[in-house]
C-alpha cells in the first residue's frame, strides 16, 4: 500500500456542514507524491490502449493531464455548464452536496474510442455514473475509471459495477 493517504488534508464543514472535504492540494504541492500518484495510475493503464482521457472539472484535470502525457493519449475536459465553447452534450446529476450539470464537446472523441475517466475523488458515484451514461450515448468504450481517493463508506462503486475502477487511496470517511 502506498503512503499517499497521509498527504490528504481533511477540512470538516467545507463547502457546507456535514461534509468532510478531502483537500488534495497538500499532496499536489509535494512533487514526489504527485509523481508517485501519476506513476501508479500509469502502471494500471499502460497497455490498455487508451485513446482519450476524459477528466472532470476541476481537480480531475490535474491528474488527467499528467496521465495523458504519460500514456501518450489525448485528453478532453468535462466541464460545468456554459464553459465549453463548441457544441456540447450535457448531463444533469445529483452529487454529495447539491445538483450539477456537466458538458462535453460533441467531438471530444470518435465513436468507438477507448475512454479512461479520471477524477480526483469517488464519493456517491453520481458524477461518474452520469459521465458513463454520456460517454456511452456518444459511442465511447470505457476501459477504466481512475480516482485518487475513494470514500469507501459511501459505496460509490456500487453504481459502477462492470467497469474497471482504480483508486489509489481508500478512505472510510467516518
Ligand atoms: P460523487 O458524485 O458523489 O461521487 O462526488 C464526486 C465529485 O464531488 C468529485 O468530483 C469530487 O471532486 C467531489 N466531492 C464529493 N465529495 C467530496 C469530498 N468529501 N471532498 C472533496 N471532494 C468531494
Backbone and ligand atoms as CSV (ligand in chain L), in Angstrom:
chain,resi,resn,atom,element,x,y,z
A,1,UNK,N,N,0.861,-1.212,0.000
A,1,UNK,CA,C,0.000,0.000,0.000
A,1,UNK,C,C,0.887,1.250,0.000
A,2,UNK,N,N,0.544,2.217,-0.800
A,2,UNK,CA,C,1.321,3.448,-0.852
A,2,UNK,C,C,0.997,4.327,0.369
A,3,UNK,N,N,1.818,5.348,0.592
A,3,UNK,CA,C,1.566,6.205,1.764
A,3,UNK,C,C,1.025,7.571,1.343
A,4,UNK,N,N,0.258,7.578,0.267
A,4,UNK,CA,C,-0.288,8.837,-0.234
A,4,UNK,C,C,-1.341,9.416,0.717
A,5,UNK,N,N,-2.011,8.530,1.418
A,5,UNK,CA,C,-3.151,8.954,2.248
A,5,UNK,C,C,-2.778,10.026,3.267
A,6,UNK,N,N,-1.572,9.908,3.802
A,6,UNK,CA,C,-1.157,10.865,4.841
A,6,UNK,C,C,-0.995,12.284,4.280
A,7,UNK,N,N,-0.974,12.410,2.958
A,7,UNK,CA,C,-0.808,13.738,2.349
A,7,UNK,C,C,-2.135,14.443,2.075
A,8,UNK,N,N,-3.226,13.769,2.353
A,8,UNK,CA,C,-4.538,14.393,2.120
A,8,UNK,C,C,-4.993,15.083,3.396
A,9,UNK,N,N,-5.507,16.325,3.222
A,9,UNK,CA,C,-5.935,17.085,4.407
A,9,UNK,C,C,-7.466,17.097,4.504
A,10,UNK,N,N,-7.990,16.802,5.667
A,10,UNK,CA,C,-9.442,16.862,5.894
A,10,UNK,C,C,-9.847,18.276,6.292
A,11,UNK,N,N,-10.877,18.802,5.622
A,11,UNK,CA,C,-11.423,20.102,6.019
A,11,UNK,C,C,-12.896,19.895,6.397
A,12,UNK,N,N,-13.171,19.712,7.687
A,12,UNK,CA,C,-14.567,19.478,8.098
A,12,UNK,C,C,-15.413,20.735,7.893
A,13,UNK,N,N,-16.654,20.546,7.413
A,13,UNK,CA,C,-17.586,21.677,7.263
A,13,UNK,C,C,-17.429,22.449,5.974
A,14,UNK,N,N,-16.623,21.974,5.020
A,14,UNK,CA,C,-16.473,22.643,3.723
A,14,UNK,C,C,-16.975,21.713,2.628
A,15,UNK,N,N,-17.757,22.188,1.644
A,15,UNK,CA,C,-18.284,23.551,1.498
A,15,UNK,C,C,-19.527,23.805,2.328
A,16,UNK,N,N,-20.005,22.766,3.052
A,16,UNK,CA,C,-21.114,23.026,3.983
A,16,UNK,C,C,-21.074,22.019,5.128
A,17,UNK,N,N,-21.856,22.325,6.134
A,17,UNK,CA,C,-21.972,21.488,7.344
A,17,UNK,C,C,-22.175,20.013,6.991
A,18,UNK,N,N,-21.471,19.142,7.689
A,18,UNK,CA,C,-21.694,17.705,7.486
A,18,UNK,C,C,-20.748,17.072,6.474
A,19,UNK,N,N,-20.080,17.883,5.658
A,19,UNK,CA,C,-19.136,17.353,4.661
A,19,UNK,C,C,-17.717,17.432,5.238
A,20,UNK,N,N,-16.960,16.392,5.040
A,20,UNK,CA,C,-15.513,16.489,5.328
A,20,UNK,C,C,-14.829,16.566,3.972
A,21,UNK,N,N,-14.347,17.740,3.617
A,21,UNK,CA,C,-13.745,17.937,2.304
A,21,UNK,C,C,-12.335,17.357,2.293
A,22,UNK,N,N,-12.068,16.550,1.286
A,22,UNK,CA,C,-10.735,15.951,1.136
A,22,UNK,C,C,-9.900,16.894,0.281
A,23,UNK,N,N,-8.992,17.583,0.919
A,23,UNK,CA,C,-8.182,18.596,0.240
A,23,UNK,C,C,-6.910,17.942,-0.312
A,24,UNK,N,N,-6.808,17.914,-1.649
A,24,UNK,CA,C,-5.661,17.246,-2.277
A,24,UNK,C,C,-4.491,18.193,-2.541
A,25,UNK,N,N,-4.652,19.479,-2.216
A,25,UNK,CA,C,-3.567,20.430,-2.515
A,25,UNK,C,C,-2.302,20.091,-1.726
A,26,UNK,N,N,-2.498,19.467,-0.565
A,26,UNK,CA,C,-1.344,19.090,0.260
A,26,UNK,C,C,-0.564,17.927,-0.357
A,27,UNK,N,N,-1.219,17.149,-1.205
A,27,UNK,CA,C,-0.500,16.106,-1.957
A,27,UNK,C,C,0.139,16.720,-3.205
A,28,UNK,N,N,-0.618,17.570,-3.877
A,28,UNK,CA,C,-0.131,18.149,-5.146
A,28,UNK,C,C,1.141,18.975,-4.964
A,29,UNK,N,N,1.247,19.645,-3.825
A,29,UNK,CA,C,2.409,20.531,-3.618
A,29,UNK,C,C,3.687,19.742,-3.343
A,30,UNK,N,N,3.529,18.434,-3.104
A,30,UNK,CA,C,4.670,17.560,-2.841
A,30,UNK,C,C,5.019,16.823,-4.138
A,31,UNK,N,N,6.089,17.262,-4.776
A,31,UNK,CA,C,6.448,16.746,-6.104
A,31,UNK,C,C,6.576,15.234,-6.164
A,32,UNK,N,N,7.161,14.659,-5.113
A,32,UNK,CA,C,7.359,13.206,-5.111
A,32,UNK,C,C,6.027,12.471,-5.043
A,33,UNK,N,N,5.144,12.975,-4.213
A,33,UNK,CA,C,3.843,12.319,-4.042
A,33,UNK,C,C,2.984,12.483,-5.303
A,34,UNK,N,N,3.047,13.662,-5.890
A,34,UNK,CA,C,2.269,13.882,-7.117
A,34,UNK,C,C,2.771,12.935,-8.214
A,35,UNK,N,N,4.081,12.876,-8.365
A,35,UNK,CA,C,4.649,11.989,-9.388
A,35,UNK,C,C,4.293,10.533,-9.101
A,36,UNK,N,N,4.382,10.146,-7.831
A,36,UNK,CA,C,4.055,8.764,-7.455
A,36,UNK,C,C,2.601,8.443,-7.829
A,37,UNK,N,N,1.696,9.381,-7.568
A,37,UNK,CA,C,0.279,9.160,-7.907
A,37,UNK,C,C,0.116,8.924,-9.404
A,38,UNK,N,N,0.725,9.795,-10.193
A,38,UNK,CA,C,0.577,9.682,-11.648
A,38,UNK,C,C,1.219,8.386,-12.149
A,39,UNK,N,N,2.374,8.039,-11.589
A,39,UNK,CA,C,3.047,6.791,-11.980
A,39,UNK,C,C,2.190,5.568,-11.643
A,40,UNK,N,N,1.550,5.608,-10.488
A,40,UNK,CA,C,0.692,4.473,-10.100
A,40,UNK,C,C,-0.503,4.341,-11.053
A,41,UNK,N,N,-1.086,5.461,-11.418
A,41,UNK,CA,C,-2.174,5.425,-12.414
A,41,UNK,C,C,-1.651,4.851,-13.734
A,42,UNK,N,N,-0.485,5.335,-14.154
A,42,UNK,CA,C,0.070,4.923,-15.452
A,42,UNK,C,C,0.305,3.416,-15.473
A,43,UNK,N,N,0.811,2.880,-14.365
A,43,UNK,CA,C,1.064,1.443,-14.281
A,43,UNK,C,C,-0.222,0.647,-14.509
A,44,UNK,N,N,-1.328,1.172,-14.000
A,44,UNK,CA,C,-2.620,0.479,-14.146
A,44,UNK,C,C,-3.119,0.482,-15.586
A,45,UNK,N,N,-2.811,1.556,-16.327
A,45,UNK,CA,C,-3.480,1.724,-17.616
A,45,UNK,C,C,-2.570,1.628,-18.833
A,46,UNK,N,N,-1.253,1.471,-18.599
A,46,UNK,CA,C,-0.350,1.222,-19.720
A,46,UNK,C,C,-0.770,-0.101,-20.357
A,47,UNK,N,N,-0.799,-0.146,-21.660
A,47,UNK,CA,C,-1.173,-1.399,-22.324
A,47,UNK,C,C,-2.673,-1.561,-22.504
A,48,UNK,N,N,-3.458,-0.603,-21.990
A,48,UNK,CA,C,-4.925,-0.703,-22.147
A,48,UNK,C,C,-5.406,0.043,-23.390
A,49,UNK,N,N,-4.448,0.543,-24.156
A,49,UNK,CA,C,-4.758,1.218,-25.432
A,49,UNK,C,C,-5.795,2.337,-25.261
A,50,UNK,N,N,-5.550,3.195,-24.309
A,50,UNK,CA,C,-6.459,4.319,-24.075
A,50,UNK,C,C,-6.301,5.332,-25.221
A,51,UNK,N,N,-7.413,5.726,-25.834
A,51,UNK,CA,C,-7.364,6.768,-26.874
A,51,UNK,C,C,-7.479,8.152,-26.265
A,52,UNK,N,N,-8.367,8.254,-25.279
A,52,UNK,CA,C,-8.603,9.586,-24.705
A,52,UNK,C,C,-8.973,9.469,-23.230
A,53,UNK,N,N,-8.405,10.394,-22.457
A,53,UNK,CA,C,-8.807,10.533,-21.057
A,53,UNK,C,C,-9.876,11.613,-20.994
A,54,UNK,N,N,-10.944,11.327,-20.283
A,54,UNK,CA,C,-11.940,12.366,-20.009
A,54,UNK,C,C,-11.794,12.713,-18.550
A,55,UNK,N,N,-11.446,13.961,-18.278
A,55,UNK,CA,C,-11.303,14.301,-16.872
A,55,UNK,C,C,-12.292,15.379,-16.498
A,56,UNK,N,N,-12.665,15.321,-15.226
A,56,UNK,CA,C,-13.821,16.083,-14.750
A,56,UNK,C,C,-13.367,17.323,-13.993
A,57,UNK,N,N,-13.968,18.454,-14.364
A,57,UNK,CA,C,-13.644,19.750,-13.738
A,57,UNK,C,C,-13.801,19.665,-12.230
A,58,UNK,N,N,-12.955,20.279,-11.483
A,58,UNK,CA,C,-11.714,20.897,-11.928
A,58,UNK,C,C,-10.525,20.055,-11.484
A,59,UNK,N,N,-10.651,19.394,-10.340
A,59,UNK,CA,C,-9.472,18.700,-9.808
A,59,UNK,C,C,-9.077,17.487,-10.641
A,60,UNK,N,N,-10.043,16.928,-11.377
A,60,UNK,CA,C,-9.722,15.809,-12.264
A,60,UNK,C,C,-8.726,16.196,-13.341
A,61,UNK,N,N,-8.732,17.480,-13.735
A,61,UNK,CA,C,-7.816,17.938,-14.801
A,61,UNK,C,C,-6.347,17.745,-14.394
A,62,UNK,N,N,-6.090,17.932,-13.111
A,62,UNK,CA,C,-4.694,17.926,-12.644
A,62,UNK,C,C,-4.053,16.568,-12.876
A,63,UNK,N,N,-4.804,15.514,-12.573
A,63,UNK,CA,C,-4.280,14.163,-12.765
A,63,UNK,C,C,-4.477,13.696,-14.203
A,64,UNK,N,N,-5.600,14.088,-14.789
A,64,UNK,CA,C,-5.893,13.668,-16.167
A,64,UNK,C,C,-4.826,14.122,-17.134
A,65,UNK,N,N,-4.403,15.370,-17.022
A,65,UNK,CA,C,-3.423,15.913,-17.972
A,65,UNK,C,C,-2.070,15.223,-17.810
A,66,UNK,N,N,-1.646,15.045,-16.573
A,66,UNK,CA,C,-0.346,14.403,-16.336
A,66,UNK,C,C,-0.363,12.958,-16.834
A,67,UNK,N,N,-1.470,12.284,-16.609
A,67,UNK,CA,C,-1.579,10.880,-17.016
A,67,UNK,C,C,-1.650,10.755,-18.543
A,68,UNK,N,N,-2.344,11.676,-19.189
A,68,UNK,CA,C,-2.435,11.651,-20.661
A,68,UNK,C,C,-1.044,11.811,-21.264
A,69,UNK,N,N,-0.257,12.714,-20.688
A,69,UNK,CA,C,1.124,12.904,-21.159
A,69,UNK,C,C,1.901,11.596,-21.025
A,70,UNK,N,N,1.752,10.979,-19.890
A,70,UNK,CA,C,2.488,9.744,-19.585
A,70,UNK,C,C,2.050,8.588,-20.495
A,71,UNK,N,N,0.742,8.491,-20.760
A,71,UNK,CA,C,0.244,7.392,-21.591
A,71,UNK,C,C,0.350,7.714,-23.078
A,72,UNK,N,N,0.592,8.985,-23.389
A,72,UNK,CA,C,0.671,9.386,-24.797
A,72,UNK,C,C,-0.688,9.366,-25.484
A,73,UNK,N,N,-1.741,9.614,-24.699
A,73,UNK,CA,C,-3.091,9.644,-25.289
A,73,UNK,C,C,-3.622,11.077,-25.249
A,74,UNK,N,N,-4.811,11.266,-25.815
A,74,UNK,CA,C,-5.436,12.587,-25.789
A,74,UNK,C,C,-6.164,12.817,-24.473
A,75,UNK,N,N,-6.604,14.052,-24.291
A,75,UNK,CA,C,-7.417,14.380,-23.115
A,75,UNK,C,C,-8.525,15.333,-23.532
A,76,UNK,N,N,-9.711,15.145,-22.981
A,76,UNK,CA,C,-10.817,16.065,-23.252
A,76,UNK,C,C,-11.468,16.425,-21.922
A,77,UNK,N,N,-11.806,17.693,-21.759
A,77,UNK,CA,C,-12.389,18.123,-20.488
A,77,UNK,C,C,-13.903,17.900,-20.419
A,78,UNK,N,N,-14.347,17.527,-19.237
A,78,UNK,CA,C,-15.778,17.531,-18.929
A,78,UNK,C,C,-15.964,18.688,-17.964
A,79,UNK,N,N,-16.788,19.662,-18.381
A,79,UNK,CA,C,-16.819,20.922,-17.636
A,79,UNK,C,C,-18.216,21.273,-17.153
A,80,UNK,N,N,-18.264,22.186,-16.198
A,80,UNK,CA,C,-19.535,22.709,-15.706
A,80,UNK,C,C,-20.236,23.451,-16.841
A,81,UNK,N,N,-21.538,23.505,-16.759
A,81,UNK,CA,C,-22.377,24.116,-17.796
A,81,UNK,C,C,-21.885,25.508,-18.220
A,82,UNK,N,N,-21.841,25.723,-19.517
A,82,UNK,CA,C,-21.541,27.050,-20.057
A,82,UNK,C,C,-20.077,27.367,-20.241
A,83,UNK,N,N,-19.180,26.451,-19.955
A,83,UNK,CA,C,-17.742,26.753,-20.034
A,83,UNK,C,C,-17.117,26.330,-21.359
A,84,UNK,N,N,-17.714,25.367,-22.044
A,84,UNK,CA,C,-17.086,24.869,-23.273
A,84,UNK,C,C,-17.577,25.669,-24.477
A,85,UNK,N,N,-16.672,26.028,-25.391
A,85,UNK,CA,C,-17.029,26.962,-26.455
A,85,UNK,C,C,-17.767,26.351,-27.652
A,86,UNK,N,N,-17.606,25.065,-27.903
A,86,UNK,CA,C,-18.222,24.480,-29.097
A,86,UNK,C,C,-19.508,23.735,-28.706
A,87,UNK,N,N,-20.067,22.990,-29.653
A,87,UNK,CA,C,-21.329,22.273,-29.375
A,87,UNK,C,C,-21.102,21.176,-28.344
A,88,UNK,N,N,-22.053,21.050,-27.422
A,88,UNK,CA,C,-21.855,20.091,-26.315
A,88,UNK,C,C,-23.015,19.102,-26.197
A,89,UNK,N,N,-22.740,17.994,-25.495
A,89,UNK,CA,C,-23.774,17.150,-24.911
A,89,UNK,C,C,-23.727,17.438,-23.412
A,90,UNK,N,N,-24.908,17.363,-22.755
A,90,UNK,CA,C,-24.960,17.711,-21.325
A,90,UNK,C,C,-25.641,16.611,-20.521
A,91,UNK,N,N,-25.300,16.576,-19.232
A,91,UNK,CA,C,-25.987,15.652,-18.324
A,91,UNK,C,C,-26.135,16.333,-16.959
A,92,UNK,N,N,-27.316,16.164,-16.338
A,92,UNK,CA,C,-27.556,16.732,-15.005
A,92,UNK,C,C,-27.647,15.573,-14.005
A,93,UNK,N,N,-27.075,15.775,-12.826
A,93,UNK,CA,C,-26.938,14.659,-11.879
A,93,UNK,C,C,-26.921,15.191,-10.447
A,94,UNK,N,N,-27.108,14.262,-9.484
A,94,UNK,CA,C,-27.022,14.617,-8.059
A,94,UNK,C,C,-25.625,14.324,-7.566
A,95,UNK,N,N,-25.108,15.153,-6.686
A,95,UNK,CA,C,-23.829,14.834,-6.053
A,95,UNK,C,C,-23.944,14.958,-4.545
A,96,UNK,N,N,-22.850,14.674,-3.850
A,96,UNK,CA,C,-22.924,14.607,-2.388
A,96,UNK,C,C,-23.483,15.912,-1.815
A,97,UNK,N,N,-23.102,17.020,-2.426
A,97,UNK,CA,C,-23.661,18.289,-1.948
A,97,UNK,C,C,-24.270,19.064,-3.111
A,98,UNK,N,N,-25.501,18.744,-3.470
A,98,UNK,CA,C,-26.244,19.512,-4.470
A,98,UNK,C,C,-26.485,18.798,-5.779
A,99,UNK,N,N,-26.760,19.604,-6.811
A,99,UNK,CA,C,-27.031,19.099,-8.159
A,99,UNK,C,C,-26.123,19.832,-9.121
A,100,UNK,N,N,-25.818,19.221,-10.241
A,100,UNK,CA,C,-24.934,19.900,-11.175
A,100,UNK,C,C,-25.186,19.439,-12.605
A,101,UNK,N,N,-24.741,20.259,-13.552
A,101,UNK,CA,C,-24.789,19.855,-14.957
A,101,UNK,C,C,-23.378,19.871,-15.507
A,102,UNK,N,N,-23.028,18.799,-16.203
A,102,UNK,CA,C,-21.710,18.711,-16.839
A,102,UNK,C,C,-21.891,18.665,-18.342
A,103,UNK,N,N,-20.901,19.178,-19.041
A,103,UNK,CA,C,-20.949,19.173,-20.501
A,103,UNK,C,C,-19.645,18.640,-21.086
A,104,UNK,N,N,-19.766,18.105,-22.290
A,104,UNK,CA,C,-18.592,17.629,-23.034
A,104,UNK,C,C,-18.777,18.055,-24.490
A,105,UNK,N,N,-17.691,18.359,-25.159
A,105,UNK,CA,C,-17.812,18.687,-26.580
A,105,UNK,C,C,-18.319,17.478,-27.360
A,106,UNK,N,N,-19.187,17.742,-28.308
A,106,UNK,CA,C,-19.743,16.641,-29.113
A,106,UNK,C,C,-18.649,15.897,-29.877
A,107,UNK,N,N,-17.560,16.617,-30.198
A,107,UNK,CA,C,-16.480,15.968,-30.954
A,107,UNK,C,C,-15.263,15.636,-30.062
A,108,UNK,N,N,-15.539,15.410,-28.762
A,108,UNK,CA,C,-14.431,15.135,-27.826
A,108,UNK,C,C,-13.695,13.849,-28.170
A,109,UNK,N,N,-14.394,12.881,-28.733
A,109,UNK,CA,C,-13.743,11.629,-29.150
A,109,UNK,C,C,-14.552,11.006,-30.274
A,110,UNK,N,N,-13.886,10.092,-30.989
A,110,UNK,CA,C,-14.521,9.375,-32.095
A,110,UNK,C,C,-15.401,8.255,-31.543
A,111,UNK,N,N,-16.436,7.900,-32.286
A,111,UNK,CA,C,-17.228,6.702,-31.933
A,111,UNK,C,C,-16.307,5.491,-31.814
A,112,UNK,N,N,-16.475,4.710,-30.773
A,112,UNK,CA,C,-15.648,3.509,-30.609
A,112,UNK,C,C,-14.341,3.772,-29.877
A,113,UNK,N,N,-14.070,5.036,-29.533
A,113,UNK,CA,C,-12.813,5.370,-28.832
A,113,UNK,C,C,-12.753,4.670,-27.474
A,114,UNK,N,N,-11.500,4.321,-27.083
A,114,UNK,CA,C,-11.278,3.700,-25.775
A,114,UNK,C,C,-11.015,4.821,-24.764
A,115,UNK,N,N,-11.939,4.928,-23.820
A,115,UNK,CA,C,-12.000,6.091,-22.931
A,115,UNK,C,C,-11.610,5.710,-21.504
A,116,UNK,N,N,-10.775,6.551,-20.895
A,116,UNK,CA,C,-10.456,6.423,-19.474
A,116,UNK,C,C,-10.977,7.665,-18.754
A,117,UNK,N,N,-11.822,7.458,-17.758
A,117,UNK,CA,C,-12.388,8.576,-16.990
A,117,UNK,C,C,-11.502,8.816,-15.765
A,118,UNK,N,N,-11.137,10.079,-15.538
A,118,UNK,CA,C,-10.269,10.407,-14.397
A,118,UNK,C,C,-10.893,11.522,-13.556
A,119,UNK,N,N,-11.017,11.265,-12.262
A,119,UNK,CA,C,-11.475,12.320,-11.351
A,119,UNK,C,C,-10.669,12.217,-10.059
A,120,UNK,N,N,-10.748,13.251,-9.235
A,120,UNK,CA,C,-9.943,13.212,-8.008
A,120,UNK,C,C,-10.542,12.279,-6.968
A,121,UNK,N,N,-11.884,12.177,-6.934
A,121,UNK,CA,C,-12.484,11.503,-5.776
A,121,UNK,C,C,-13.801,10.814,-6.133
A,122,UNK,N,N,-13.972,9.615,-5.618
A,122,UNK,CA,C,-15.252,8.900,-5.747
A,122,UNK,C,C,-15.985,9.001,-4.418
A,123,UNK,N,N,-17.157,9.653,-4.436
A,123,UNK,CA,C,-17.986,9.725,-3.224
A,123,UNK,C,C,-19.198,8.823,-3.458
A,124,UNK,N,N,-20.338,9.393,-3.831
A,124,UNK,CA,C,-21.536,8.554,-4.060
A,124,UNK,C,C,-21.509,7.854,-5.420
A,125,UNK,N,N,-20.670,8.336,-6.309
A,125,UNK,CA,C,-20.608,7.760,-7.660
A,125,UNK,C,C,-21.560,8.422,-8.650
A,126,UNK,N,N,-22.353,9.385,-8.164
A,126,UNK,CA,C,-23.341,10.038,-9.041
A,126,UNK,C,C,-22.704,10.755,-10.231
A,127,UNK,N,N,-21.602,11.448,-9.968
A,127,UNK,CA,C,-20.933,12.191,-11.046
A,127,UNK,C,C,-20.436,11.229,-12.117
A,128,UNK,N,N,-19.748,10.195,-11.672
A,128,UNK,CA,C,-19.171,9.265,-12.640
A,128,UNK,C,C,-20.266,8.518,-13.391
A,129,UNK,N,N,-21.301,8.142,-12.688
A,129,UNK,CA,C,-22.406,7.415,-13.355
A,129,UNK,C,C,-22.984,8.278,-14.479
A,130,UNK,N,N,-23.145,9.569,-14.208
A,130,UNK,CA,C,-23.677,10.486,-15.232
A,130,UNK,C,C,-22.714,10.558,-16.413
A,131,UNK,N,N,-21.419,10.620,-16.117
A,131,UNK,CA,C,-20.413,10.702,-17.188
A,131,UNK,C,C,-20.410,9.412,-18.015
A,132,UNK,N,N,-20.537,8.276,-17.344
A,132,UNK,CA,C,-20.586,6.987,-18.063
A,132,UNK,C,C,-21.752,7.001,-19.055
A,133,UNK,N,N,-22.922,7.424,-18.587
A,133,UNK,CA,C,-24.102,7.433,-19.461
A,133,UNK,C,C,-23.863,8.320,-20.683
A,134,UNK,N,N,-23.238,9.472,-20.418
A,134,UNK,CA,C,-22.939,10.419,-21.502
A,134,UNK,C,C,-21.968,9.798,-22.514
A,135,UNK,N,N,-20.912,9.204,-21.999
A,135,UNK,CA,C,-19.867,8.638,-22.870
A,135,UNK,C,C,-20.446,7.501,-23.713
A,136,UNK,N,N,-21.256,6.673,-23.080
A,136,UNK,CA,C,-21.795,5.519,-23.824
A,136,UNK,C,C,-22.811,5.963,-24.868
A,137,UNK,N,N,-23.587,7.004,-24.554
A,137,UNK,CA,C,-24.524,7.558,-25.556
A,137,UNK,C,C,-23.761,8.071,-26.768
A,138,UNK,N,N,-22.549,8.561,-26.519
A,138,UNK,CA,C,-21.730,9.109,-27.613
A,138,UNK,C,C,-20.927,8.014,-28.330
A,139,UNK,N,N,-21.047,6.779,-27.874
A,139,UNK,CA,C,-20.386,5.668,-28.567
A,139,UNK,C,C,-18.983,5.357,-28.082
A,140,UNK,N,N,-18.611,5.879,-26.902
A,140,UNK,CA,C,-17.279,5.569,-26.350
A,140,UNK,C,C,-17.280,4.241,-25.607
A,141,UNK,N,N,-16.094,3.612,-25.562
A,141,UNK,CA,C,-15.954,2.369,-24.803
A,141,UNK,C,C,-15.105,2.680,-23.564
A,142,UNK,N,N,-15.680,2.488,-22.392
A,142,UNK,CA,C,-14.963,2.837,-21.156
A,142,UNK,C,C,-14.033,1.684,-20.760
A,143,UNK,N,N,-12.732,1.969,-20.781
A,143,UNK,CA,C,-11.754,0.914,-20.447
A,143,UNK,C,C,-11.245,1.053,-19.015
A,144,UNK,N,N,-11.620,2.139,-18.345
A,144,UNK,CA,C,-11.221,2.288,-16.958
A,144,UNK,C,C,-11.744,3.577,-16.358
A,145,UNK,N,N,-11.770,3.572,-15.013
A,145,UNK,CA,C,-12.168,4.766,-14.269
A,145,UNK,C,C,-11.159,4.893,-13.128
A,146,UNK,N,N,-10.545,6.074,-13.004
A,146,UNK,CA,C,-9.459,6.236,-12.037
A,146,UNK,C,C,-9.726,7.411,-11.101
A,147,UNK,N,N,-9.478,7.154,-9.813
A,147,UNK,CA,C,-9.617,8.206,-8.789
A,147,UNK,C,C,-8.384,8.211,-7.913
A,148,UNK,N,N,-8.037,9.385,-7.430
A,148,UNK,CA,C,-7.019,9.440,-6.393
A,148,UNK,C,C,-7.595,8.852,-5.094
A,149,UNK,N,N,-8.806,9.295,-4.728
A,149,UNK,CA,C,-9.395,8.914,-3.433
A,149,UNK,C,C,-10.765,8.259,-3.633
A,150,UNK,N,N,-11.009,7.226,-2.860
A,150,UNK,CA,C,-12.342,6.605,-2.832
A,150,UNK,C,C,-12.859,6.667,-1.404
A,151,UNK,N,N,-14.039,7.251,-1.215
A,151,UNK,CA,C,-14.660,7.277,0.113
A,151,UNK,C,C,-15.507,6.005,0.230
A,152,UNK,N,N,-14.895,4.968,0.771
A,152,UNK,CA,C,-15.475,3.622,0.657
A,152,UNK,C,C,-16.849,3.496,1.325
A,153,UNK,N,N,-17.057,4.223,2.428
A,153,UNK,CA,C,-18.322,4.084,3.158
A,153,UNK,C,C,-19.515,4.535,2.320
A,154,UNK,N,N,-19.281,5.376,1.317
A,154,UNK,CA,C,-20.399,5.892,0.512
A,154,UNK,C,C,-20.780,4.946,-0.627
A,155,UNK,N,N,-20.011,3.879,-0.779
A,155,UNK,CA,C,-20.334,2.803,-1.718
A,155,UNK,C,C,-20.578,3.267,-3.160
A,156,UNK,N,N,-19.802,4.218,-3.591
A,156,UNK,CA,C,-19.915,4.696,-4.973
A,156,UNK,C,C,-19.666,3.599,-5.999
A,157,UNK,N,N,-18.822,2.639,-5.629
A,157,UNK,CA,C,-18.516,1.545,-6.562
A,157,UNK,C,C,-19.754,0.769,-6.988
A,158,UNK,N,N,-20.758,0.744,-6.102
A,158,UNK,CA,C,-21.981,0.006,-6.447
A,158,UNK,C,C,-22.626,0.550,-7.718
A,159,UNK,N,N,-22.428,1.840,-7.970
A,159,UNK,CA,C,-23.007,2.445,-9.191
A,159,UNK,C,C,-22.142,2.191,-10.425
A,160,UNK,N,N,-20.965,1.593,-10.205
A,160,UNK,CA,C,-20.002,1.455,-11.306
A,160,UNK,C,C,-19.714,-0.006,-11.604
A,161,UNK,N,N,-20.638,-0.864,-11.259
A,161,UNK,CA,C,-20.401,-2.312,-11.441
A,161,UNK,C,C,-20.156,-2.629,-12.916
A,162,UNK,N,N,-19.185,-3.500,-13.152
A,162,UNK,CA,C,-18.904,-3.903,-14.531
A,162,UNK,C,C,-17.819,-3.072,-15.193
A,163,UNK,N,N,-17.379,-2.001,-14.508
A,163,UNK,CA,C,-16.310,-1.163,-15.068
A,163,UNK,C,C,-15.050,-1.346,-14.213
A,164,UNK,N,N,-13.872,-1.330,-14.847
A,164,UNK,CA,C,-12.639,-1.422,-14.053
A,164,UNK,C,C,-12.365,-0.106,-13.319
A,165,UNK,N,N,-12.477,-0.162,-12.000
A,165,UNK,CA,C,-12.303,1.044,-11.175
A,165,UNK,C,C,-10.995,0.933,-10.400
A,166,UNK,N,N,-10.185,2.000,-10.463
A,166,UNK,CA,C,-8.928,2.040,-9.717
A,166,UNK,C,C,-8.964,3.259,-8.788
A,167,UNK,N,N,-8.657,3.043,-7.501
A,167,UNK,CA,C,-8.481,4.205,-6.618
A,167,UNK,C,C,-7.195,3.998,-5.839
A,168,UNK,N,N,-6.422,5.065,-5.710
A,168,UNK,CA,C,-5.112,4.939,-5.071
A,168,UNK,C,C,-5.196,5.026,-3.552
A,169,UNK,N,N,-6.212,5.751,-3.063
A,169,UNK,CA,C,-6.364,5.934,-1.615
A,169,UNK,C,C,-7.777,5.527,-1.221
A,170,UNK,N,N,-7.890,4.626,-0.265
A,170,UNK,CA,C,-9.220,4.247,0.251
A,170,UNK,C,C,-9.394,4.930,1.601
A,171,UNK,N,N,-10.491,5.649,1.731
A,171,UNK,CA,C,-10.736,6.387,2.968
A,171,UNK,C,C,-12.144,6.018,3.448
A,172,UNK,N,N,-12.243,5.639,4.722
A,172,UNK,CA,C,-13.563,5.177,5.208
A,172,UNK,C,C,-14.555,6.321,5.367
A,173,UNK,N,N,-14.065,7.532,5.520
A,173,UNK,CA,C,-14.928,8.710,5.590
A,173,UNK,C,C,-15.899,8.621,6.752
A,174,UNK,N,N,-15.384,8.347,7.943
A,174,UNK,CA,C,-16.272,8.389,9.097
A,174,UNK,C,C,-15.485,8.814,10.339
L,1,LIG,P1,P,-19.899,11.866,-6.231
L,1,LIG,O1,O,-20.663,12.193,-7.471
L,1,LIG,O2,O,-20.778,11.855,-5.017
L,1,LIG,O3,O,-19.094,10.597,-6.374
L,1,LIG,O4,O,-18.904,13.080,-5.969
L,1,LIG,C1,C,-17.688,13.155,-6.618
L,1,LIG,C2,C,-17.333,14.551,-7.003
L,1,LIG,O5,O,-17.607,15.511,-5.987
L,1,LIG,C3,C,-15.860,14.639,-7.286
L,1,LIG,O6,O,-15.682,15.374,-8.495
L,1,LIG,C4,C,-15.256,15.333,-6.102
L,1,LIG,O7,O,-14.322,16.303,-6.509
L,1,LIG,C5,C,-16.416,15.986,-5.357
L,1,LIG,N1,N,-16.512,15.580,-3.952
L,1,LIG,C6,C,-17.533,14.886,-3.384
L,1,LIG,N2,N,-17.349,14.699,-2.079
L,1,LIG,C7,C,-16.158,15.262,-1.777
L,1,LIG,C8,C,-15.379,15.379,-0.583
L,1,LIG,N3,N,-15.800,14.890,0.584
L,1,LIG,N4,N,-14.186,16.010,-0.660
L,1,LIG,C9,C,-13.736,16.507,-1.833
L,1,LIG,N5,N,-14.422,16.435,-2.998
L,1,LIG,C10,C,-15.622,15.824,-2.987
